[in-house]
Amino acid sequence: MWPRRGAIIVEMATTLPQALTRQTLRAQVNRAEMILIESKARAAGLSVGNYVRSLLGLPERSAGRTTRAQMEGEQDHAWQTLKTMGINPTPFFPVDESWLDDYQ
């Protein structure tokens, strides 16, 4: 399953604007810390991934295929994040938004 998933991520990354390519964030925790994180995620009604994303101030992501509205929201979030960092977001996004046509 992993090689297939990796291939899909690589394929999607080549069609997305640079600011929207998905990166894996990893942190090493011991078993006790993981149990604590899992319990807090359950209490919040979130998956562990979305719980950690919420702690980092990132928007939640659904486990299924991304919709056009979700991709537009992620694009807006990425644009604002770059601007607040003092970076011109324009070079990270294509002028033409036809790449969104893949998301129905």
Secondary structure, DSSP 8 states (H G I E B T S, - for coil): -HHHHHHHHHHHHHHS-GGG----------HHHHHHHHHHHHHHT--HHHHHHHHTT-----SS---HHHHHHHHHHHHHHHHHTT---GGGS-SS-GGGGG--
